[in-house]
Amino acid sequence: MPQSTRKKSISSVLNSGKFELLSKNKVSLGNDEELSFDYKPLKIGDLASPIEFTQDKLRINTDLEFDGNLLSHSLKTDNLYLEFETGSSGYHRFKTKQIQRL
């Protein structure tokens, strides 16, 4: 066998930077762009998900199902009010602890 058709090791091919693993659901940002201050969608395969990122923000453009605890002590908005809409349950419940005034 001529030396010019010598087989390369798998590690040398992977480390050459000329090999990209094929996957069915490649996860990427936007059009393989870098993270910036403009929102970029998280893409899975060729489809953009409803999750978008900037360098310092996260936006979810769909319904959010949340089953857990909110660990932050604060919710803030830049608007004049924060609106809570209920579905069929028809009520809002906010529970606070009694604060002892000094």
Backbone as JSON Lines, residues from 0, in Angstrom:
{"i":0,"aa":"M","n":[0.85,-1.19,0.0],"ca":[0.0,0.0,0.0],"c":[0.89,1.24,0.0]}
{"i":1,"aa":"P","n":[0.66,2.17,-0.93],"ca":[1.47,3.39,-0.96],"c":[1.27,4.21,0.31]}
{"i":2,"aa":"Q","n":[2.31,4.93,0.69],"ca":[2.26,5.74,1.9],"c":[1.29,6.9,1.8]}
{"i":3,"aa":"S","n":[0.97,7.38,0.62],"ca":[0.08,8.53,0.45],"c":[-1.36,8.21,0.85]}
{"i":4,"aa":"T","n":[-1.74,6.94,0.88],"ca":[-3.1,6.56,1.27],"c":[-3.12,6.08,2.73]}
{"i":5,"aa":"R","n":[-2.15,6.52,3.51],"ca":[-2.04,6.14,4.91],"c":[-3.29,6.57,5.69]}
{"i":6,"aa":"K","n":[-3.79,5.69,6.55],"ca":[-4.98,6.0,7.34],"c":[-4.61,6.91,8.5]}
{"i":7,"aa":"K","n":[-5.49,7.85,8.78],"ca":[-5.28,8.76,9.91],"c":[-6.0,8.2,11.13]}
{"i":8,"aa":"S","n":[-5.49,8.52,12.29],"ca":[-6.15,8.08,13.51],"c":[-7.41,8.93,13.73]}
{"i":9,"aa":"I","n":[-8.37,8.38,14.44],"ca":[-9.61,9.11,14.72],"c":[-9.33,10.39,15.48]}
{"i":10,"aa":"S","n":[-8.44,10.33,16.48],"ca":[-8.15,11.53,17.27],"c":[-7.51,12.63,16.42]}
{"i":11,"aa":"S","n":[-6.68,12.28,15.45],"ca":[-6.08,13.32,14.62],"c":[-7.12,13.99,13.72]}
{"i":12,"aa":"V","n":[-8.11,13.23,13.26],"ca":[-9.18,13.81,12.44],"c":[-10.05,14.72,13.31]}
{"i":13,"aa":"L","n":[-10.44,14.26,14.51],"ca":[-11.28,15.06,15.39],"c":[-10.59,16.34,15.82]}
{"i":14,"aa":"N","n":[-9.31,16.27,16.08],"ca":[-8.56,17.45,16.55],"c":[-8.14,18.38,15.43]}
{"i":15,"aa":"S","n":[-8.32,18.0,14.18],"ca":[-7.89,18.83,13.05],"c":[-8.8,20.03,12.84]}
{"i":16,"aa":"G","n":[-10.03,20.0,13.39],"ca":[-10.97,21.09,13.18],"c":[-11.72,20.97,11.87]}
{"i":17,"aa":"K","n":[-11.47,19.93,11.11],"ca":[-12.12,19.73,9.81],"c":[-13.23,18.68,9.9]}
{"i":18,"aa":"F","n":[-13.58,18.29,11.09],"ca":[-14.57,17.24,11.27],"c":[-15.65,17.75,12.2]}
{"i":19,"aa":"E","n":[-16.9,17.62,11.8],"ca":[-18.02,18.02,12.65],"c":[-18.92,16.81,12.83]}
{"i":20,"aa":"L","n":[-19.21,16.5,14.08],"ca":[-20.08,15.36,14.36],"c":[-21.47,15.62,13.79]}
{"i":21,"aa":"L","n":[-22.05,14.62,13.2],"ca":[-23.42,14.74,12.68],"c":[-24.38,14.39,13.8]}
{"i":22,"aa":"S","n":[-25.38,15.21,13.98],"ca":[-26.39,14.91,14.98],"c":[-27.75,15.31,14.41]}
{"i":23,"aa":"K","n":[-28.77,14.64,14.88],"ca":[-30.11,14.93,14.39],"c":[-30.64,16.24,14.93]}
{"i":24,"aa":"N","n":[-30.28,16.59,16.15],"ca":[-30.82,17.78,16.81],"c":[-29.7,18.69,17.28]}
{"i":25,"aa":"K","n":[-28.97,19.23,16.35],"ca":[-27.88,20.14,16.68],"c":[-28.45,21.37,17.38]}
{"i":26,"aa":"V","n":[-27.87,21.75,18.5],"ca":[-28.3,22.93,19.24],"c":[-27.34,24.06,18.89]}
{"i":27,"aa":"S","n":[-27.91,25.2,18.47],"ca":[-27.06,26.34,18.11],"c":[-27.78,27.63,18.47]}
{"i":28,"aa":"L","n":[-27.08,28.71,18.31],"ca":[-27.62,30.03,18.61],"c":[-27.82,30.79,17.32]}
{"i":29,"aa":"G","n":[-29.06,31.19,17.04],"ca":[-29.34,31.95,15.83],"c":[-28.82,31.23,14.6]}
{"i":30,"aa":"N","n":[-28.09,31.91,13.77],"ca":[-27.47,31.31,12.59],"c":[-26.0,31.02,12.88]}
{"i":31,"aa":"D","n":[-25.76,30.32,13.99],"ca":[-24.4,30.05,14.48],"c":[-23.65,31.34,14.74]}
{"i":32,"aa":"E","n":[-24.38,32.35,15.17],"ca":[-23.76,33.64,15.48],"c":[-23.29,33.63,16.92]}
{"i":33,"aa":"E","n":[-22.42,34.56,17.25],"ca":[-21.96,34.7,18.62],"c":[-23.01,35.43,19.45]}
{"i":34,"aa":"L","n":[-22.99,35.21,20.74],"ca":[-23.9,35.89,21.65],"c":[-23.56,37.38,21.68]}
{"i":35,"aa":"S","n":[-24.6,38.23,21.59],"ca":[-24.39,39.67,21.58],"c":[-25.5,40.33,22.39]}
{"i":36,"aa":"F","n":[-25.69,41.63,22.22],"ca":[-26.75,42.33,22.94],"c":[-28.07,42.31,22.18]}
{"i":37,"aa":"D","n":[-28.11,41.67,21.01],"ca":[-29.35,41.46,20.25],"c":[-29.86,40.06,20.54]}
{"i":38,"aa":"Y","n":[-31.18,39.91,20.62],"ca":[-31.75,38.59,20.91],"c":[-31.47,37.62,19.77]}
{"i":39,"aa":"K","n":[-31.01,36.43,20.13],"ca":[-30.77,35.34,19.19],"c":[-31.56,34.13,19.65]}
{"i":40,"aa":"P","n":[-32.31,33.48,18.75],"ca":[-33.09,32.31,19.16],"c":[-32.2,31.09,19.37]}
{"i":41,"aa":"L","n":[-32.56,30.27,20.32],"ca":[-31.93,28.98,20.5],"c":[-32.51,28.06,19.45]}
{"i":42,"aa":"K","n":[-31.67,27.49,18.61],"ca":[-32.14,26.62,17.53],"c":[-31.83,25.17,17.86]}
{"i":43,"aa":"I","n":[-32.78,24.31,17.57],"ca":[-32.59,22.87,17.71],"c":[-32.84,22.29,16.33]}
{"i":44,"aa":"G","n":[-31.8,21.72,15.75],"ca":[-31.89,21.32,14.36],"c":[-32.05,22.58,13.52]}
{"i":45,"aa":"D","n":[-33.01,22.6,12.62],"ca":[-33.26,23.78,11.79],"c":[-34.37,24.67,12.34]}
{"i":46,"aa":"L","n":[-34.97,24.28,13.48],"ca":[-36.11,25.03,14.02],"c":[-35.69,25.96,15.15]}
{"i":47,"aa":"A","n":[-36.16,27.2,15.09],"ca":[-35.91,28.16,16.18],"c":[-36.88,27.86,17.32]}
{"i":48,"aa":"S","n":[-36.38,27.8,18.52],"ca":[-37.23,27.59,19.69],"c":[-37.78,28.94,20.16]}
{"i":49,"aa":"P","n":[-38.75,28.94,21.08],"ca":[-39.27,30.21,21.6],"c":[-38.36,30.85,22.65]}
{"i":50,"aa":"I","n":[-37.19,30.29,22.87],"ca":[-36.24,30.83,23.84],"c":[-35.21,31.67,23.11]}
{"i":51,"aa":"E","n":[-35.01,32.91,23.57],"ca":[-34.05,33.82,22.95],"c":[-33.09,34.35,24.01]}
{"i":52,"aa":"F","n":[-31.85,34.58,23.61],"ca":[-30.81,35.06,24.52],"c":[-30.15,36.32,24.01]}
{"i":53,"aa":"T","n":[-29.7,37.15,24.93],"ca":[-28.69,38.17,24.66],"c":[-27.56,37.88,25.64]}
{"i":54,"aa":"Q","n":[-26.56,38.73,25.69],"ca":[-25.47,38.51,26.64],"c":[-25.95,38.59,28.08]}
{"i":55,"aa":"D","n":[-27.03,39.34,28.33],"ca":[-27.45,39.52,29.72],"c":[-28.95,39.36,29.94]}
{"i":56,"aa":"K","n":[-29.69,38.83,28.94],"ca":[-31.14,38.67,29.1],"c":[-31.61,37.35,28.51]}
{"i":57,"aa":"L","n":[-32.77,36.92,28.97],"ca":[-33.44,35.73,28.46],"c":[-34.88,36.08,28.19]}
{"i":58,"aa":"R","n":[-35.4,35.68,27.02],"ca":[-36.79,35.96,26.68],"c":[-37.44,34.64,26.26]}
{"i":59,"aa":"I","n":[-38.65,34.4,26.78],"ca":[-39.42,33.21,26.43],"c":[-40.67,33.69,25.72]}
{"i":60,"aa":"N","n":[-40.85,33.31,24.45],"ca":[-41.94,33.79,23.62],"c":[-43.06,32.77,23.5]}
{"i":61,"aa":"T","n":[-43.47,32.2,24.6],"ca":[-44.55,31.22,24.6],"c":[-45.05,31.06,26.03]}
{"i":62,"aa":"D","n":[-46.02,30.19,26.22],"ca":[-46.51,29.91,27.57],"c":[-45.39,29.28,28.39]}
{"i":63,"aa":"L","n":[-45.36,29.6,29.65],"ca":[-44.36,29.06,30.56],"c":[-45.06,28.24,31.62]}
{"i":64,"aa":"E","n":[-44.72,26.97,31.69],"ca":[-45.24,26.11,32.74],"c":[-44.18,26.05,33.83]}
{"i":65,"aa":"F","n":[-44.56,26.43,35.02],"ca":[-43.6,26.53,36.12],"c":[-44.11,25.69,37.27]}
{"i":66,"aa":"D","n":[-43.36,24.7,37.67],"ca":[-43.75,23.85,38.8],"c":[-42.56,23.77,39.74]}
{"i":67,"aa":"G","n":[-42.44,24.74,40.6],"ca":[-41.31,24.8,41.5],"c":[-41.41,26.05,42.34]}
{"i":68,"aa":"N","n":[-40.31,26.45,42.9],"ca":[-40.26,27.62,43.76],"c":[-39.54,28.76,43.06]}
{"i":69,"aa":"L","n":[-40.05,29.95,43.25],"ca":[-39.38,31.15,42.77],"c":[-38.38,31.54,43.87]}
{"i":70,"aa":"L","n":[-37.1,31.45,43.58],"ca":[-36.09,31.63,44.61],"c":[-35.73,33.09,44.85]}
{"i":71,"aa":"S","n":[-36.03,33.95,43.91],"ca":[-35.75,35.36,44.09],"c":[-36.81,35.99,44.99]}
{"i":72,"aa":"H","n":[-36.44,36.98,45.74],"ca":[-37.38,37.67,46.62],"c":[-38.09,38.82,45.92]}
{"i":73,"aa":"S","n":[-37.82,39.0,44.63],"ca":[-38.3,40.2,43.97],"c":[-38.72,39.92,42.53]}
{"i":74,"aa":"L","n":[-39.85,40.51,42.12],"ca":[-40.26,40.56,40.72],"c":[-40.33,42.04,40.36]}
{"i":75,"aa":"K","n":[-39.69,42.44,39.29],"ca":[-39.67,43.86,38.93],"c":[-40.15,44.02,37.5]}
{"i":76,"aa":"T","n":[-40.74,45.16,37.22],"ca":[-41.15,45.49,35.86],"c":[-40.81,46.94,35.57]}
{"i":77,"aa":"D","n":[-40.56,47.23,34.31],"ca":[-40.32,48.62,33.9],"c":[-41.63,49.33,33.62]}
{"i":78,"aa":"N","n":[-42.74,48.59,33.65],"ca":[-44.06,49.17,33.38],"c":[-44.65,49.78,34.65]}
{"i":79,"aa":"L","n":[-45.79,50.45,34.52],"ca":[-46.44,51.07,35.67],"c":[-47.16,50.05,36.55]}
{"i":80,"aa":"Y","n":[-47.48,48.89,36.0],"ca":[-48.19,47.87,36.76],"c":[-47.78,46.49,36.29]}
{"i":81,"aa":"L","n":[-48.08,45.5,37.09],"ca":[-47.85,44.1,36.76],"c":[-49.2,43.41,36.8]}
{"i":82,"aa":"E","n":[-49.6,42.84,35.69],"ca":[-50.94,42.27,35.57],"c":[-50.88,40.75,35.66]}
{"i":83,"aa":"F","n":[-51.75,40.18,36.49],"ca":[-51.9,38.74,36.6],"c":[-53.27,38.37,36.07]}
{"i":84,"aa":"E","n":[-53.32,37.5,35.08],"ca":[-54.6,37.04,34.54],"c":[-54.78,35.59,34.94]}
{"i":85,"aa":"T","n":[-55.98,35.25,35.37],"ca":[-56.25,33.88,35.77],"c":[-57.0,33.15,34.67]}
{"i":86,"aa":"G","n":[-56.91,31.84,34.72],"ca":[-57.67,31.01,33.79],"c":[-59.01,30.7,34.4]}
{"i":87,"aa":"S","n":[-59.36,29.46,34.44],"ca":[-60.68,29.07,34.94],"c":[-60.79,29.14,36.45]}
{"i":88,"aa":"S","n":[-59.68,29.21,37.17],"ca":[-59.74,29.23,38.64],"c":[-60.32,30.53,39.18]}
{"i":89,"aa":"G","n":[-60.08,31.63,38.5],"ca":[-60.72,32.89,38.83],"c":[-60.23,33.6,40.07]}
{"i":90,"aa":"Y","n":[-59.08,33.25,40.64],"ca":[-58.62,34.0,41.81],"c":[-57.1,34.07,41.83]}
{"i":91,"aa":"H","n":[-56.6,35.05,42.58],"ca":[-55.17,35.22,42.83],"c":[-54.97,35.02,44.32]}
{"i":92,"aa":"R","n":[-53.93,34.34,44.69],"ca":[-53.66,34.18,46.11],"c":[-52.22,34.59,46.37]}
{"i":93,"aa":"F","n":[-52.06,35.55,47.25],"ca":[-50.74,35.98,47.67],"c":[-50.67,35.77,49.17]}
{"i":94,"aa":"K","n":[-49.68,35.07,49.61],"ca":[-49.56,34.75,51.02],"c":[-48.33,35.47,51.58]}
{"i":95,"aa":"T","n":[-48.51,36.19,52.66],"ca":[-47.4,36.89,53.28],"c":[-47.32,36.51,54.75]}
{"i":96,"aa":"K","n":[-46.16,36.68,55.3],"ca":[-45.99,36.46,56.74],"c":[-46.29,37.77,57.46]}
{"i":97,"aa":"Q","n":[-46.76,37.65,58.68],"ca":[-47.0,38.86,59.48],"c":[-45.68,39.52,59.79]}
{"i":98,"aa":"I","n":[-45.62,40.83,59.58],"ca":[-44.41,41.58,59.88],"c":[-44.65,42.35,61.16]}
{"i":99,"aa":"Q","n":[-43.75,42.15,62.08],"ca":[-43.88,42.85,63.35],"c":[-43.2,44.21,63.24]}
{"i":100,"aa":"R","n":[-44.0,45.26,63.44],"ca":[-43.46,46.61,63.34],"c":[-42.79,47.0,64.66]}
{"i":101,"aa":"L","n":[-41.69,47.7,64.53],"ca":[-40.94,48.14,65.72],"c":[-41.38,49.51,66.16]}
